[in-house]
Amino acid sequence: MGIVENDAAGARTIQVVASAEELARVAADAMVRHAADAIRERGRFIVALSGGSTPTSLFRLLAQPPLAERIDWRHVHVCWGDERCVSPADARSNYRMACDALLDHVPIPAAQVHRMRGEDVPAVAAAAYETELRELFHLPGPQNRNFAAYDLILLGLGDDGHTASLFPHGLALHEQSRWVVADYVKAVSMWRITFTLPLINASRAVLFLVAGAGKAHVVRQILSVSTPAQSLPAARVGPSRGRLHWIVDGAAAAKWPGSPDAP
C-alpha cells in the first residue's frame, strides 16, 4: 500500500490503504491538516462534507479525542456538497448523518453550519443555498461569475461513477454558471440538490474517499492513465488550481493496475 503520483505536476495523487478503517484514519489526519493550514493562512476553514456510508467513520474519528481537539472549531464553516430532498430528521439526510456522527459532538458555532434545506421545494432550496454560499464567500449576486474556492471538498464515488449528486446523463452535469442546482435523478427516483462541477473544480483541494469491492470496476475506469472514462461524472473532477487526492482502500483498488497490490 502507498501513494502514487499520477501526473507530472503532482496535481492528482492516489493513495491506496489497506482497509476502510485505515482510510478513515488517513482522511481524518488530512482534514486536520487542511483545517490548520486554512485557519493559519486565511483565518477560517470552509469545508464541504459528503454523504453516504464511507465518511461516517471519518466523522466519528473527528468527533473524539485526540483529533477533535486538533481542530479549532470556532473558525470552521461546514457545508454539504449535496443533499437528498428529505427532512433533516430523515435517516437518508446527509445533514442528519453528519450531525449524528460529528457536529453534535464538537463545539462548532451553529451559525457556521450551512445545511441544504432538503425539505423545501428543490429549485428554491438550491437557489437559496447558492445565495447563502455567495454571502459566506463574499461573492454576492449571480452576475458575479467567480466561483468560490473551498478549502476542502469531500467526495464519494458511486458504483455508477456519480459523485455528489452528479449522476451520469443528469442535467446538473451541464451547468456552467450556477454553483448549486436541483436535479431529479431517475436512477434513484428522487430529487437531489448538488454542487456543480465548476464549483467543485474551483476548490483548493478535493478529497475522494472510496471503499469496498463494489467500487473496484469504476475505480479502474476513472483512474486509468491511458483511457480515463471522462463520461463518468467523477472523472470530470479536477480542480483547476487546486489538488485532487484519492484515498482508496485495497478492495476498491483491486482492479486498478496502478495499485501497489495489483496482480
TORNURO-840066 format. One line per field, with one value per residue: residue number from 1; residue in one letter; x, y, z of N, C-alpha, C in turn. Coordinates in steps of 0.05 Angstrom, whole numbers, plus 32768, in hexadecimal, padded with zeros to 4 digits. Example, Ala and Ser with C-alpha at 12.3 -4.5 7.8 and 13.67 -1.06 7.14 Angstrom:
BEGIN
num = (1, 2)
residu = (A, S)
n.x = (8108, 8101)
n.y = (7F8E, 7FD3)
n.z = (809C, 808E)
ca.x = (80F6, 8111)
ca.y = (7FA6, 7FEB)
ca.z = (809C, 808F)
c.x = (8108, 8102)
c.y = (7FBE, 8001)
c.z = (809C, 809D)
end
This chain:
BEGIN
num = (1, 2, 3, 4, 5, 6, 7, 8, 9, 10, 11, 12, 13, 14, 15, 16, 17, 18, 19, 20, 21, 22, 23, 24, 25, 26, 27, 28, 29, 30, 31, 32, 33, 34, 35, 36, 37, 38, 39, 40, 41, 42, 43, 44, 45, 46, 47, 48, 49, 50, 51, 52, 53, 54, 55, 56, 57, 58, 59, 60, 61, 62, 63, 64, 65, 66, 67, 68, 69, 70, 71, 72, 73, 74, 75, 76, 77, 78, 79, 80, 81, 82, 83, 84, 85, 86, 87, 88, 89, 90, 91, 92, 93, 94, 95, 96, 97, 98, 99, 100, 101, 102, 103, 104, 105, 106, 107, 108, 109, 110, 111, 112, 113, 114, 115, 116, 117, 118, 119, 120, 121, 122, 123, 124, 125, 126, 127, 128, 129, 130, 131, 132, 133, 134, 135, 136, 137, 138, 139, 140, 141, 142, 143, 144, 145, 146, 147, 148, 149, 150, 151, 152, 153, 154, 155, 156, 157, 158, 159, 160, 161, 162, 163, 164, 165, 166, 167, 168, 169, 170, 171, 172, 173, 174, 175, 176, 177, 178, 179, 180, 181, 182, 183, 184, 185, 186, 187, 188, 189, 190, 191, 192, 193, 194, 195, 196, 197, 198, 199, 200, 201, 202, 203, 204, 205, 206, 207, 208, 209, 210, 211, 212, 213, 214, 215, 216, 217, 218, 219, 220, 221, 222, 223, 224, 225, 226, 227, 228, 229, 230, 231, 232, 233, 234, 235, 236, 237, 238, 239, 240, 241, 242, 243, 244, 245, 246, 247, 248, 249, 250, 251, 252, 253, 254, 255, 256, 257, 258, 259, 260, 261, 262, 263)
residu = (M, G, I, V, E, N, D, A, A, G, A, R, T, I, Q, V, V, A, S, A, E, E, L, A, R, V, A, A, D, A, M, V, R, H, A, A, D, A, I, R, E, R, G, R, F, I, V, A, L, S, G, G, S, T, P, T, S, L, F, R, L, L, A, Q, P, P, L, A, E, R, I, D, W, R, H, V, H, V, C, W, G, D, E, R, C, V, S, P, A, D, A, R, S, N, Y, R, M, A, C, D, A, L, L, D, H, V, P, I, P, A, A, Q, V, H, R, M, R, G, E, D, V, P, A, V, A, A, A, A, Y, E, T, E, L, R, E, L, F, H, L, P, G, P, Q, N, R, N, F, A, A, Y, D, L, I, L, L, G, L, G, D, D, G, H, T, A, S, L, F, P, H, G, L, A, L, H, E, Q, S, R, W, V, V, A, D, Y, V, K, A, V, S, M, W, R, I, T, F, T, L, P, L, I, N, A, S, R, A, V, L, F, L, V, A, G, A, G, K, A, H, V, V, R, Q, I, L, S, V, S, T, P, A, Q, S, L, P, A, A, R, V, G, P, S, R, G, R, L, H, W, I, V, D, G, A, A, A, A, K, W, P, G, S, P, D, A, P)
n.x = (8011, 8009, 801C, 800D, 8025, 8003, 8008, 8033, 8036, 8026, 7FF3, 7FCA, 7FC3, 7FC5, 7FB3, 7FBA, 7F9E, 7F9D, 7F6B, 7F25, 7F23, 7F57, 7F55, 7F31, 7F4F, 7F7C, 7F63, 7F4C, 7F7A, 7F8C, 7F63, 7F68, 7F9A, 7F90, 7F6A, 7F88, 7FAF, 7F8F, 7F77, 7FA2, 7FB7, 7F8C, 7F67, 7F38, 7F16, 7EF7, 7ECF, 7EB2, 7E87, 7E7D, 7E49, 7E2C, 7E44, 7E7B, 7E99, 7E89, 7EA6, 7ED4, 7EC0, 7EB1, 7EE2, 7EF8, 7ED8, 7EE9, 7F1A, 7F5E, 7F59, 7F2F, 7F3E, 7F66, 7F53, 7F3F, 7F04, 7EE7, 7EF3, 7EE1, 7EBA, 7E84, 7E6B, 7E41, 7E4B, 7E23, 7DDD, 7DA7, 7D62, 7D42, 7D26, 7D4D, 7D4D, 7D47, 7D5E, 7D7C, 7D95, 7DCE, 7DE0, 7DCA, 7DE8, 7E1C, 7E16, 7E08, 7E36, 7E61, 7E5A, 7E38, 7E58, 7E84, 7EA1, 7E8A, 7E73, 7E2D, 7E1C, 7E41, 7E39, 7E22, 7DED, 7DCE, 7D8B, 7D67, 7D31, 7D13, 7CF5, 7D17, 7D33, 7D2F, 7D4A, 7D7E, 7D8C, 7D89, 7DB2, 7DDF, 7DDF, 7DE9, 7E1D, 7E39, 7E38, 7E56, 7E88, 7E92, 7E83, 7E56, 7E18, 7DFD, 7E14, 7E49, 7E7D, 7EA4, 7EBA, 7EB4, 7EED, 7EF4, 7F13, 7F18, 7EF9, 7ED4, 7EC8, 7EA2, 7E9B, 7E70, 7E5A, 7E4C, 7E6A, 7E5B, 7E61, 7E5C, 7E1B, 7E1D, 7E0C, 7E15, 7E01, 7DE0, 7DBE, 7DD7, 7E0D, 7E1A, 7E19, 7E35, 7E39, 7E1D, 7E25, 7E0C, 7DDB, 7D99, 7D84, 7D5E, 7D69, 7D65, 7D7A, 7D77, 7D46, 7D39, 7D3B, 7D75, 7DA4, 7DDD, 7E24, 7E43, 7E6D, 7E92, 7E96, 7EAB, 7EDB, 7EF6, 7F0C, 7F3D, 7F50, 7F3E, 7F24, 7F1D, 7EFB, 7EFC, 7EE2, 7EDD, 7ECE, 7EA7, 7EAF, 7EDA, 7EDD, 7ECD, 7EF3, 7F21, 7F13, 7F11, 7F42, 7F66, 7FA0, 7FAB, 7F79, 7F4E, 7F0B, 7EE9, 7EB4, 7E9B, 7E81, 7EA2, 7ED5, 7EDC, 7EEA, 7F19, 7F3F, 7F4C, 7F75, 7F85, 7F8F, 7F86, 7F74, 7F73, 7F5C, 7F5D, 7F44, 7F60, 7F3E, 7F1D, 7F43, 7F54, 7F4F, 7F6A, 7FA2, 7FCC, 7FCF, 7FF5, 7FF0, 7FDD, 7FD2)
n.y = (7FE8, 802E, 8070, 808B, 80B6, 80D4, 80F7, 8124, 8156, 814E, 8159, 8136, 8103, 80BF, 8095, 8057, 802F, 7FFE, 7FEF, 7FFF, 8015, 802A, 804F, 8075, 8089, 809F, 80C6, 80E6, 80FB, 8119, 813F, 815B, 8173, 8193, 81B6, 81D0, 81EA, 820C, 822D, 8245, 8261, 827D, 8289, 826D, 822E, 8210, 81DE, 81AB, 8177, 8131, 8101, 80C0, 807D, 8075, 80A4, 80A4, 8089, 80A8, 80DA, 80CB, 80C1, 80F5, 810D, 80FE, 80FD, 80F1, 8114, 8138, 8163, 8179, 8199, 81DB, 81EB, 821A, 8238, 821E, 8211, 81EC, 81CC, 81AA, 817E, 8166, 8154, 812A, 8133, 8137, 8139, 8157, 8135, 8103, 80C1, 80BB, 80EA, 8111, 813A, 812C, 80FC, 8111, 8132, 810D, 80ED, 8110, 814C, 8158, 814F, 816F, 81B0, 81D7, 8215, 8220, 8242, 823B, 820D, 81F9, 81E4, 81C0, 81CA, 8198, 818C, 81B3, 81D0, 81B5, 81D5, 8208, 8200, 81F5, 8226, 8248, 8233, 823D, 8275, 827C, 8266, 8288, 82B6, 82A4, 829E, 82D1, 82E1, 82FA, 82F8, 82E1, 82F5, 82F7, 82D5, 82B5, 827A, 825B, 824B, 8215, 81FD, 81C6, 8190, 8158, 811B, 80E3, 80A4, 8086, 8045, 804A, 8072, 80A4, 80E2, 810D, 8126, 811F, 80FE, 80CB, 80E1, 8107, 8146, 816C, 8167, 8187, 81BB, 81FC, 822E, 8236, 822A, 8205, 81D3, 81B6, 8174, 8142, 8100, 80C9, 8096, 808C, 809B, 80CE, 8112, 813A, 8167, 8189, 819A, 81B9, 81A5, 81D0, 81ED, 81C6, 81BD, 81EC, 81EB, 81EB, 81BA, 8177, 813D, 80FB, 80C3, 8080, 8040, 7FF8, 7FBC, 7FBE, 7FED, 7FE5, 7FDD, 800E, 8031, 801E, 802E, 8067, 8078, 8068, 8074, 8075, 8071, 8092, 8091, 80C1, 80CB, 80C0, 80DE, 80E6, 80E3, 8113, 8137, 8164, 8190, 81D1, 81F2, 81DA, 81A1, 815B, 8124, 80DF, 80AE, 806B, 802D, 7FEA, 7FC3, 7FE0, 7FF1, 7FC5, 7FB5, 7FDA, 7FE8, 8008, 8000, 7FF2, 7FBD, 7FA2, 7F6B)
n.z = (8000, 7FF3, 7FDA, 7F9B, 7F6C, 7F39, 7F0F, 7EEB, 7F02, 7F34, 7F45, 7F4C, 7F7A, 7F8F, 7FC1, 7FDB, 800C, 8042, 8057, 8065, 8097, 809E, 8075, 808A, 80B5, 809B, 807B, 80A4, 80BC, 8091, 808C, 80BC, 80B3, 8086, 809C, 80C4, 80A5, 8084, 80AA, 80C2, 8095, 807E, 80A4, 80AC, 80A1, 806D, 805D, 8034, 8040, 8031, 8022, 802D, 803F, 8046, 805D, 8092, 80BB, 80BA, 80CD, 8101, 8118, 8117, 813C, 816E, 81A4, 8192, 8167, 8163, 8184, 8166, 813F, 8135, 8142, 8146, 811B, 80EE, 80B5, 809F, 8067, 8036, 7FFF, 7FE3, 7FE8, 7FFC, 7FEA, 801D, 805F, 8094, 80BF, 80AB, 80A0, 8073, 8069, 805A, 807A, 80AD, 80B7, 80BB, 80E7, 8110, 8111, 8117, 811B, 8146, 8170, 8176, 8183, 815C, 8144, 813C, 8114, 80ED, 80D3, 8098, 807B, 8045, 8033, 8030, 8036, 801E, 7FE1, 7FAA, 7F81, 7F97, 7FC8, 7FB5, 7F9B, 7FC7, 7FE7, 7FC8, 7FCA, 8001, 8004, 7FE3, 8001, 802D, 8016, 8006, 7FD2, 7FB6, 7F91, 7F53, 7F25, 7F2D, 7F14, 7F2B, 7F4C, 7F8C, 7FB5, 7FD5, 8011, 8019, 7FFA, 8007, 7FE6, 7FD0, 7FAD, 7F7F, 7F69, 7F35, 7F22, 7F33, 7F58, 7F91, 7F85, 7F4F, 7F1B, 7EE8, 7EA8, 7EBE, 7EC3, 7EE2, 7ED9, 7EAE, 7EBD, 7EBE, 7ED5, 7F05, 7F4C, 7F6C, 7F62, 7F57, 7F49, 7F2A, 7F36, 7F10, 7F18, 7F4E, 7F5A, 7F72, 7F88, 7F8A, 7FA8, 7F93, 7F90, 7F58, 7F21, 7F10, 7F41, 7F64, 7F4B, 7F53, 7F84, 7FB9, 7FCA, 7FBE, 7FD9, 7FCE, 7FE9, 7FEA, 7FF0, 7FF3, 7FD0, 7FA9, 7F8E, 7F6E, 7F36, 7F20, 7F35, 7F1A, 7EE6, 7EEA, 7EFF, 7EDA, 7EB5, 7E7F, 7E62, 7E7C, 7E95, 7E80, 7E7A, 7EA9, 7EE3, 7F12, 7EFC, 7EE5, 7F0A, 7F1E, 7F3B, 7F24, 7F37, 7F64, 7F90, 7F85, 7FA7, 7FAF, 7FDB, 7FE3, 7FF5, 7FFB, 7FE5, 7FC2, 7F9F, 7F85, 7F4F, 7F33, 7F0C, 7F1F, 7F55, 7F90, 7FA0, 7F75, 7F4A)
ca.x = (8000, 8019, 8012, 8016, 8022, 7FF9, 800E, 804D, 8034, 801F, 7FD9, 7FB9, 7FD0, 7FB4, 7FBE, 7FAC, 7FA2, 7F97, 7F50, 7F14, 7F2A, 7F6E, 7F4C, 7F25, 7F65, 7F8C, 7F52, 7F4A, 7F93, 7F8D, 7F51, 7F74, 7FAF, 7F83, 7F5E, 7F9D, 7FBC, 7F7D, 7F72, 7FBB, 7FBC, 7F76, 7F57, 7F21, 7F17, 7EDD, 7ECF, 7E98, 7E86, 7E6E, 7E36, 7E31, 7E4E, 7E99, 7EA5, 7E7F, 7EBC, 7EE5, 7EB3, 7EB2, 7EFD, 7EFC, 7EC7, 7EF4, 7F36, 7F6C, 7F56, 7F1C, 7F4C, 7F7A, 7F46, 7F33, 7EE9, 7EDD, 7EF9, 7ED9, 7E9F, 7E7E, 7E56, 7E3D, 7E4D, 7E09, 7DC9, 7D8D, 7D4C, 7D32, 7D27, 7D66, 7D49, 7D45, 7D77, 7D8B, 7DA1, 7DEB, 7DE3, 7DC6, 7DFE, 7E33, 7E10, 7E09, 7E51, 7E76, 7E55, 7E2C, 7E6C, 7E9B, 7E97, 7E88, 7E5C, 7E17, 7E1A, 7E56, 7E30, 7E12, 7DE1, 7DBA, 7D70, 7D5B, 7D14, 7D07, 7CF3, 7D33, 7D3F, 7D30, 7D5F, 7D97, 7D91, 7D8E, 7DCC, 7DF3, 7DE0, 7DF7, 7E39, 7E45, 7E3C, 7E6B, 7EA1, 7E93, 7E81, 7E39, 7E0B, 7E02, 7E23, 7E65, 7E83, 7EB8, 7EB1, 7EC2, 7F03, 7EF3, 7F2D, 7F18, 7EDF, 7ED4, 7EB7, 7EA1, 7E99, 7E5D, 7E63, 7E46, 7E7C, 7E52, 7E6D, 7E47, 7E04, 7E22, 7E09, 7E18, 7DEB, 7DD0, 7DBE, 7DE9, 7E28, 7E1F, 7E18, 7E4F, 7E39, 7E13, 7E34, 7DFB, 7DC2, 7D88, 7D81, 7D50, 7D7A, 7D54, 7D86, 7D70, 7D2A, 7D39, 7D47, 7D8D, 7DB1, 7DFA, 7E38, 7E48, 7E89, 7EA3, 7E9B, 7EBD, 7EF6, 7F02, 7F15, 7F5A, 7F57, 7F28, 7F2D, 7F0B, 7EFD, 7EEF, 7EE6, 7ECC, 7ED3, 7E93, 7EB8, 7EF4, 7EDB, 7ECC, 7F0D, 7F32, 7F0C, 7F16, 7F5E, 7F77, 7FB1, 7FAA, 7F5F, 7F3A, 7EEF, 7EE0, 7E97, 7E91, 7E83, 7EB9, 7EED, 7EDD, 7EF3, 7F36, 7F41, 7F5D, 7F8C, 7F88, 7F99, 7F73, 7F80, 7F62, 7F63, 7F4E, 7F4C, 7F6B, 7F28, 7F14, 7F59, 7F5D, 7F50, 7F79, 7FBD, 7FDF, 7FCF, 800E, 7FEB, 7FD1, 7FE0)
ca.y = (8000, 8046, 8087, 808C, 80D0, 80CC, 8109, 8131, 816E, 8146, 8164, 8120, 80ED, 80A8, 8087, 803E, 8027, 7FE2, 7FE9, 8016, 8022, 803B, 8065, 8089, 8095, 80B0, 80DD, 80F7, 810A, 812C, 8154, 816B, 8183, 81A8, 81C9, 81E0, 81FB, 8221, 8240, 8255, 8272, 828E, 828F, 825B, 8216, 820B, 81C2, 819F, 815B, 811F, 80EE, 80A4, 806E, 8075, 80B7, 80A2, 8082, 80C0, 80ED, 80C2, 80C6, 8111, 8115, 80F3, 8102, 810B, 8124, 814E, 817A, 8184, 81AC, 81F2, 81EB, 8235, 8244, 820B, 8213, 81D3, 81CB, 8190, 817D, 815E, 814B, 811F, 8145, 812C, 8148, 8153, 811F, 80EA, 80B1, 80BD, 8105, 8114, 814C, 811D, 80EA, 8120, 813B, 80F6, 80E2, 8124, 8168, 815A, 8147, 8182, 81CC, 81E8, 8227, 8218, 8253, 8233, 81F4, 8202, 81CC, 81C1, 81C5, 8183, 818B, 81C8, 81CB, 81B1, 81EC, 821E, 81FA, 81F8, 8242, 8254, 822A, 824C, 8290, 827A, 8261, 82A1, 82C8, 8299, 82A3, 82ED, 82E3, 82FC, 82FE, 82CE, 8302, 82F2, 82BB, 82A6, 8263, 825A, 8238, 8206, 81F2, 81AA, 8183, 813B, 810E, 80C6, 8099, 8071, 802F, 8052, 8088, 80BE, 80EE, 8120, 811B, 8122, 80E2, 80C8, 80EA, 811A, 8161, 817C, 8165, 819A, 81D6, 820A, 8248, 8235, 821B, 81F0, 81CF, 81A0, 8163, 8129, 80E9, 80B2, 807D, 8088, 80A5, 80E2, 812C, 813F, 8181, 8183, 81AC, 81B5, 81A0, 81E7, 81F4, 81B2, 81BF, 8205, 81E8, 81E9, 819E, 8164, 8123, 80E4, 80AD, 8069, 8026, 7FE2, 7FAD, 7FC6, 8004, 7FDF, 7FE0, 802A, 803C, 8018, 803F, 8083, 807D, 805F, 8089, 8075, 8077, 8098, 8092, 80DC, 80CD, 80BC, 80F8, 80E8, 80E6, 812F, 8147, 816B, 81AC, 81DF, 81FE, 81CC, 8186, 8146, 810D, 80C8, 809A, 8054, 8015, 7FD4, 7FB6, 7FF1, 7FF4, 7FAA, 7FB2, 7FF0, 7FDF, 8018, 7FFA, 7FE4, 7FA1, 7F97, 7F53)
ca.z = (8000, 7FF2, 7FCB, 7F80, 7F5E, 7F1F, 7EF9, 7EEE, 7F13, 7F4F, 7F4C, 7F55, 7F88, 7F95, 7FD8, 7FE1, 8028, 8045, 8060, 8069, 80B0, 809A, 8065, 809C, 80C4, 8089, 8074, 80BB, 80BF, 807B, 8091, 80D1, 80A7, 8075, 80AE, 80D1, 8090, 807C, 80C0, 80C4, 807E, 8076, 80BB, 80AE, 8091, 8062, 8052, 802B, 8047, 801F, 8030, 8029, 8056, 804A, 806F, 80AD, 80CD, 80BC, 80DE, 811C, 8122, 811C, 8153, 8186, 81A8, 8194, 814F, 8168, 818F, 8154, 812D, 8142, 8137, 8146, 8101, 80DA, 80A9, 8093, 8052, 802A, 7FE2, 7FD8, 7FFC, 7FF3, 7FF0, 8033, 8078, 80A2, 80D3, 809C, 80A2, 805A, 8067, 805E, 8091, 80C5, 80BB, 80C5, 8103, 8122, 8113, 811C, 8122, 8160, 8185, 8175, 8189, 8144, 8146, 812C, 80FC, 80DA, 80C6, 8082, 806F, 802F, 803E, 801F, 8039, 800E, 7FC4, 7FA2, 7F73, 7FAA, 7FDA, 7FA7, 7F98, 7FE2, 7FF0, 7FB9, 7FD6, 801B, 8000, 7FD8, 8018, 803D, 8008, 7FFE, 7FB5, 7FB3, 7F77, 7F3D, 7F10, 7F33, 7F07, 7F39, 7F5D, 7FA6, 7FB8, 7FEE, 801A, 8015, 7FF4, 8008, 7FD3, 7FCE, 7F91, 7F7C, 7F57, 7F1A, 7F1C, 7F3C, 7F70, 7F9B, 7F78, 7F33, 7F11, 7ECB, 7E97, 7ECC, 7EB9, 7EF2, 7ECE, 7E99, 7EC7, 7EBC, 7EE3, 7F21, 7F60, 7F78, 7F52, 7F5E, 7F32, 7F30, 7F2D, 7F0A, 7F22, 7F6A, 7F5C, 7F87, 7F83, 7F99, 7FA5, 7F90, 7F85, 7F3C, 7F1B, 7F12, 7F5D, 7F6F, 7F3F, 7F5B, 7F9F, 7FBE, 7FCD, 7FBE, 7FE5, 7FC9, 7FFB, 7FDB, 7FFE, 7FED, 7FB6, 7F96, 7F7F, 7F60, 7F19, 7F18, 7F3C, 7F04, 7ECF, 7EEF, 7F05, 7EC4, 7EAA, 7E61, 7E57, 7E92, 7E8C, 7E85, 7E7A, 7EC4, 7EF1, 7F24, 7EEC, 7EDC, 7F20, 7F1D, 7F41, 7F11, 7F44, 7F7D, 7F91, 7F84, 7FB5, 7FB2, 7FEF, 7FDA, 8003, 7FEA, 7FD7, 7FAC, 7F8C, 7F7C, 7F31, 7F27, 7F07, 7F2D, 7F71, 7F98, 7FA4, 7F5D, 7F3F)
c.x = (8012, 800C, 801E, 8011, 801A, 7FFC, 8027, 804C, 802D, 8004, 7FC6, 7FCB, 7FBB, 7FC1, 7FAD, 7FB3, 7F96, 7F79, 7F3F, 7F1A, 7F43, 7F67, 7F41, 7F3B, 7F75, 7F7C, 7F4F, 7F63, 7F95, 7F7B, 7F5B, 7F8A, 7FA4, 7F77, 7F73, 7FAA, 7FA9, 7F79, 7F8B, 7FBE, 7FA5, 7F62, 7F3E, 7F25, 7EFB, 7EDE, 7EB3, 7E9A, 7E77, 7E5B, 7E3F, 7E3D, 7E6B, 7EA3, 7E9C, 7E95, 7ED0, 7ED9, 7EB4, 7ECE, 7F02, 7EEC, 7ED3, 7F10, 7F46, 7F66, 7F43, 7F29, 7F60, 7F6D, 7F3A, 7F18, 7EDD, 7EE0, 7EF3, 7EBD, 7E9B, 7E67, 7E53, 7E3F, 7E34, 7DF7, 7DB1, 7D77, 7D39, 7D35, 7D42, 7D65, 7D49, 7D60, 7D88, 7D9A, 7DBF, 7DF0, 7DDF, 7DDD, 7E16, 7E2F, 7E13, 7E26, 7E66, 7E6C, 7E47, 7E3F, 7E84, 7E90, 7E97, 7E70, 7E46, 7E15, 7E2E, 7E50, 7E1B, 7E06, 7DD0, 7D9F, 7D61, 7D3D, 7D05, 7D04, 7D0F, 7D40, 7D42, 7D47, 7D7A, 7D9F, 7D98, 7DAA, 7DE2, 7DF6, 7DEE, 7E15, 7E47, 7E4A, 7E54, 7E87, 7EA5, 7E94, 7E63, 7E31, 7E12, 7E12, 7E41, 7E6C, 7E99, 7EAB, 7EC1, 7ED8, 7F01, 7F0F, 7F2F, 7EFB, 7EE3, 7EC0, 7EB8, 7E9E, 7E84, 7E66, 7E5C, 7E57, 7E72, 7E61, 7E5C, 7E2D, 7E05, 7E23, 7E0D, 7DFE, 7DD9, 7DD3, 7DD2, 7E05, 7E2F, 7E1E, 7E33, 7E50, 7E30, 7E25, 7E26, 7DE2, 7DB2, 7D84, 7D71, 7D60, 7D69, 7D5F, 7D7D, 7D54, 7D28, 7D45, 7D60, 7D96, 7DCF, 7E0B, 7E3B, 7E66, 7E9A, 7EA9, 7EAF, 7ED9, 7F03, 7F0F, 7F34, 7F63, 7F3D, 7F33, 7F17, 7F11, 7EEE, 7EF6, 7ED4, 7ED0, 7EBF, 7E9B, 7ED0, 7EF3, 7EDB, 7EE6, 7F21, 7F2D, 7F15, 7F33, 7F71, 7F86, 7FAD, 7F8F, 7F4B, 7F1E, 7EE3, 7EC2, 7E8B, 7E95, 7E9B, 7ED4, 7EF1, 7EE4, 7F11, 7F39, 7F55, 7F76, 7F92, 7F92, 7F82, 7F80, 7F6C, 7F6D, 7F51, 7F56, 7F53, 7F55, 7F1F, 7F2A, 7F61, 7F5F, 7F5F, 7F97, 7FD2, 7FE1, 7FE9, 8009, 7FDD, 7FE0, 7FF1)
c.y = (8019, 805C, 8086, 80A8, 80C9, 80E0, 8119, 8148, 8167, 8151, 814F, 810B, 80D8, 8099, 806E, 8035, 800B, 7FDD, 8003, 8024, 8034, 8053, 807C, 8097, 80A8, 80C9, 80F0, 8108, 8120, 8144, 8166, 817D, 8199, 81BE, 81DC, 81F3, 8212, 8236, 8251, 8269, 8286, 8294, 827E, 8243, 8210, 81F1, 81BA, 8181, 814B, 810D, 80D2, 8097, 8071, 808A, 80B5, 809C, 809A, 80D4, 80E5, 80C5, 80E3, 811C, 810D, 80FC, 80EB, 811E, 813C, 8167, 8186, 8196, 81C3, 81F7, 8207, 8242, 8231, 8211, 81F9, 81D6, 81AE, 8192, 8175, 8156, 813E, 8132, 8138, 813E, 8143, 813D, 8104, 80DB, 80B2, 80D7, 8105, 8125, 813C, 810A, 80F9, 812A, 8124, 80EC, 80F6, 813E, 816C, 8155, 815A, 819E, 81DE, 81FB, 821F, 8228, 824C, 8218, 81FC, 81EA, 81D3, 81BA, 81B2, 8181, 819F, 81C0, 81CA, 81C9, 8203, 8219, 81FD, 8215, 824F, 824C, 8239, 8268, 8290, 8276, 827A, 82B5, 82BE, 829F, 82C0, 82F0, 82E5, 8300, 82EB, 82DA, 82FE, 82D6, 82AB, 828F, 8263, 8245, 822B, 81FD, 81D4, 81A1, 8165, 812F, 80EF, 80BE, 8083, 805C, 8035, 806A, 80A3, 80C8, 8106, 8115, 8122, 8105, 80E2, 80D0, 80FE, 8136, 8172, 817C, 817B, 81B7, 81E3, 8224, 8247, 8224, 8202, 81ED, 81B8, 818F, 814A, 8112, 80D1, 8098, 8077, 8092, 80BA, 80FC, 812E, 815C, 817C, 819B, 81A5, 81AF, 81B9, 81F0, 81E0, 81B7, 81DA, 8202, 81E6, 81CB, 818E, 8149, 810E, 80CE, 8096, 804F, 8011, 7FD6, 7FB5, 7FDE, 7FFE, 7FE4, 7FFD, 8039, 8037, 802A, 805C, 8089, 8073, 8077, 808B, 807C, 807C, 809B, 80AE, 80E0, 80CA, 80D6, 80FB, 80ED, 8103, 8142, 814B, 8188, 81BA, 81EB, 81F0, 81B0, 8172, 812D, 80F7, 80B6, 8082, 803C, 7FFF, 7FC6, 7FC6, 7FF5, 7FDA, 7FA6, 7FC8, 7FE8, 7FEF, 8011, 7FEB, 7FC6, 7F94, 7F7F, 7F59)
c.z = (8000, 7FE2, 7FAF, 7F75, 7F42, 7F09, 7EFF, 7F01, 7F30, 7F58, 7F54, 7F62, 7F8E, 7FAB, 7FDD, 7FFD, 802C, 804A, 8062, 8083, 80AD, 8088, 8076, 80AC, 80B3, 8081, 808B, 80BF, 80A9, 8081, 80A8, 80C5, 8096, 8087, 80BA, 80BD, 8088, 8091, 80C4, 80AD, 8078, 808D, 80BF, 809B, 8087, 8053, 804A, 8030, 8032, 8030, 802A, 8041, 805B, 805D, 808C, 80C1, 80D0, 80CF, 80FB, 8128, 8128, 8134, 816E, 818A, 819C, 817C, 8153, 8172, 817C, 813F, 813D, 8137, 8137, 812B, 80EA, 80D0, 809A, 807F, 8049, 800B, 7FD4, 7FEF, 7FEE, 7FFA, 8004, 804B, 8085, 80B8, 80C5, 809D, 8089, 8057, 806C, 8077, 80AB, 80CB, 80C6, 80E1, 8116, 8127, 811D, 8129, 813D, 8177, 8186, 8179, 8171, 8148, 8133, 8112, 80E7, 80CE, 80B1, 8073, 8057, 803A, 802C, 8021, 8029, 7FF1, 7FB9, 7F95, 7F86, 7FBE, 7FCE, 7FA4, 7FB2, 7FEC, 7FE1, 7FC4, 7FF0, 8017, 7FF4, 7FEE, 8029, 8030, 7FFE, 7FE0, 7FAE, 7F96, 7F61, 7F26, 7F14, 7F28, 7F15, 7F49, 7F76, 7FA6, 7FD4, 7FF7, 8016, 800F, 7FF6, 7FF4, 7FD6, 7FB1, 7F91, 7F68, 7F3A, 7F11, 7F25, 7F54, 7F77, 7F91, 7F5A, 7F27, 7EF3, 7EBD, 7EA6, 7EC1, 7EC8, 7EE8, 7EBB, 7EA3, 7EC8, 7ECC, 7EFF, 7F32, 7F69, 7F67, 7F5E, 7F45, 7F3B, 7F24, 7F29, 7F16, 7F3E, 7F6F, 7F73, 7F7D, 7F95, 7F95, 7FA5, 7F88, 7F68, 7F38, 7F1C, 7F2F, 7F69, 7F65, 7F45, 7F77, 7FA1, 7FC1, 7FCC, 7FC7, 7FDF, 7FDE, 7FEF, 7FE9, 7FF3, 7FD1, 7FA1, 7F85, 7F6D, 7F42, 7F10, 7F20, 7F25, 7EEC, 7ED3, 7EF2, 7EEF, 7EB8, 7E8C, 7E56, 7E6E, 7E87, 7E92, 7E84, 7E96, 7ED4, 7F03, 7F15, 7EE3, 7EF2, 7F1E, 7F22, 7F2F, 7F1D, 7F5F, 7F7A, 7F92, 7F91, 7FB8, 7FC8, 7FEA, 7FEA, 7FF0, 7FDA, 7FBF, 7F97, 7F7F, 7F5E, 7F23, 7F24, 7F17, 7F4B, 7F79, 7F9B, 7F8C, 7F53, 7F26)
end
